[in-house]
Amino acid sequence: MIRLENINVTFGKGTETEVCALDIPALELFEGSWNNVIGPNGSGKSTLLKVICGQILSLEGKIFITGKNITGSGASKRFDYVQMIEQDPRNNTVASMTIEENLRLYAFRRGSPALSFLKSGSVAEIRKLLARFDMGLEDRLHSQAGLLSGGQRQAVAVAAVLLRNPKILLLDEFTAAIDPKTAPKLLNIVKQLAADFKITVIMVSHDLEQVINSGDRIFILSSGKVAEDIATAAAKITKAELVAKYTRVLEEEGVL
Amino acid sequence: MSINELIPMLGSVLELSSIYSIVTLGLVFSFRMVGFADLTIESSFTTGAAVYAVLITQTSISPLLALALAGLAGSVAGVCTALLHVKGHISRLLSGIIMMTILYSVNLQIMGKGNLQLVNTVTIFDAVPTGVRPVCMVLLALLIYAASFLLLKTHFGYLLRTCGENPSVVEKLGYRAGGFVILGLVISNALTSLSGAIAAQYYGYSDVGMGTGLIVAVFAALILGESVCSPKSIFRLLAAAFIGSILYRLAFEIGLRMNIHPWNLRIAVGLLLAVALVLKQAINRKHSKLFVGVGGI
């Protein structure tokens, strides 16, 4: 599904502040898989997401998505099949627009007639999708997104993104700004939805608890490199094991 | 003041405020939608007047076509300002200042002199009696407002709005925010130039200085309108722009009648803007609904 070959991202090349942000010789993520990425600050987690969604284009190496080389295509093209939910709920939706308007905005594809009215078409699909989040959002279609709680607003963002039928979903600590009760609930729903829609997910998280209980693979990044690649789909890993591995990586890097 | 004076006064207030309300509408597109406080309008207003005046005095084209061409000239100015910012990475404020300055000379070149009289030329209102003109002008302005309302209700309109409020969402939708900045300024400056051309028709002349101080005036009108009609929806935002334009012109007229010395007019306008801003902030705090458009004024 996603294949990275000899990816190298170096910031400030040839200057005193040169830093290698990402160095991945080979990496393949399978279709419909849920991939977790953990690692200390500056380990290249965000860089990895930006490389995949096309926000960083100055790099060495090649990126393939479903066998197609997309290395040169920019973010505006890739956002047709790659979507990202950012940590700050304010970045994913438009505050003054209602839930319905936000969803319809995301449902619009480039190339469709731009002068068609936004609010045409039925709301049944929108309501059905929102109902899956079990937050009562389907009855609040006319509430402005900016007046929702952080968790609700991220749920709206996820629903909006799904309306674009992405092949790849990038989650950048998307529950970090949500209260500890809502966060696991939202994560579970997103997991179900991703499975239903057959979306390949890469989730960056700092919450080991979240990572251990979800998904097929855990990557531990360190100084831009994949330090550990743990398959969790078949053989479960215990929290103690993960903590031990993570601690070793942190120690090697000198964080601990 | 007797009723015989009041009605013509209200008529001229309505007519003038309708003309200038088109500039306020332009400000909604540039400032509230794409978040660009565009100073170009000070000069593109005059560009509209200049292009119209030259076309109507030196060729025999219809006034309607001349208005359209004047609007087109303004949209070119809008593209230039937007490109300075989007491609040249010059700040929004400075891009506007640069184009405003350049256009001043361009306007003189277009007219060939500082002032062009339009005596005995055809206008779009020739067919209607003088007394009905204000009504026609109000209807024309409302027609343009209605078209803008419909435009803002389309996908394009929502994308334009998203570009100002949350550019990162525009990118997630596969667009570049810069493109919408250009389109926003095109619409804004086209409307401004159109208004300038109609103003030239109304005053009977085009003058190189006729746009000076316009930015403060339209800002005052917009904010004044928003403080009486909170812009909780696109409809209310446009209503605020129109109502504000009338209120501003009314306040201006009252100021004139109160024998404010012409030297002090700018003090009055400045104070009016300040009062409107304070008023809007106060009302803002009381609302539970978020306002449409780029806020933070």
Interface residues (C-beta under 8 A of the other chain):
Chain A: A75 S76 K77 F79 D80 Q83 M84 E86 R90 N91 N92 T93 V94 A95 S96 M97 E101 R104 L105 Y106 F108 R109 R110 S112 P113 A114 L115 S116 F117 L118 K119 Q144 G146 L147 V161
Chain B: L151 K153 T154 H155 F156 G157 Y158 L159 R161 T162 E165 N166 S168 V169 E171 K172 L173 G174 Y175 R176 S288 K289 L290 F291 V292 G293
